[in-house]
Amino acid sequence: MTTHGVCGDVKIYPHTNVEDMFSSLKKIYIGDAEYNILSVKYAKGCPVLKLDGISTVENAQTLIGSQVFAEENALPELEKDSFYLKDIIGCIAIDEKGERIGKISDVIFTGANDVYQISGDNGRDILVPAVKEFILNVDIDKKEIVIKLIEGM
């Protein structure tokens, strides 16, 4: 998050590729504070928010570097085969034979495609591109992702 302009607007660098997500939200949480969203515009693909109670650049600067959260029930429905970060992290990764590989510990945003970081049960981290060639099945209810491993992973 950073400031945008001189009127206290904040620019969010979201960990989502859901277009217009912030347009559907009425409020967000930054740290322990709740903020009503007064308006949303977009600059270079990033949402720029006017927040109730933040009217100067100095106010906005106090929020820089903070994490932004929304209530789960306020999040928009996703298309098929799309998932929120909160749903992916913590899932168990298994191979095509059903053998446990490890746990999804992070999602890296590369621009081209996301990459799942798996903390392997063998103590090593494995990076797997989040594309259909490698991600064979995602079952959020079971917290399980089937991964196609290739030599070297």
Steps between C-alpha positions, in 0.01 A plus 500: 500500500615852426354848481344633182463872442471766767150433640575190706416236240681167538614272220470131574725233348254210525590132520216416267423505133128548559420809298300770676510308830525819701206654314269250668638552851344749741769482769848365560722440800850637529670372811242521779310787339187479286462743210193570288583529131363826362617452141714277281688580181778313325850613407720265298280207600519570873205622706526850645271540799355805670450390860276661760720679753808518276501843338865604485819355361638495855205284618550265205874470564431340838343206312791431263622142520190377681305192400145551377221256584131463424229291660472163331125530441559831315734347243357451151429153365781366284486330164548125475862394561581830673588512868584751768849495645354422843351181355822376337754561776495210744370245250676164492679429172487142380634335186300306242542179704351663808836530680538807718760748373459777758291806576440814291684768699491796262376622163746701295360746247725509194282688254487214249342251741495434872748256651413282799774454756473162666681441828598142430477227758864425413604845628542656156281760336352421160378766256215397270347724233126537566401391150283209382805300387614467863190565713278202424229551760416746777258393773462795735250311720757223561789754504679283244674578171617231257830593337666346197868475589772498240860395539692759696210611720 
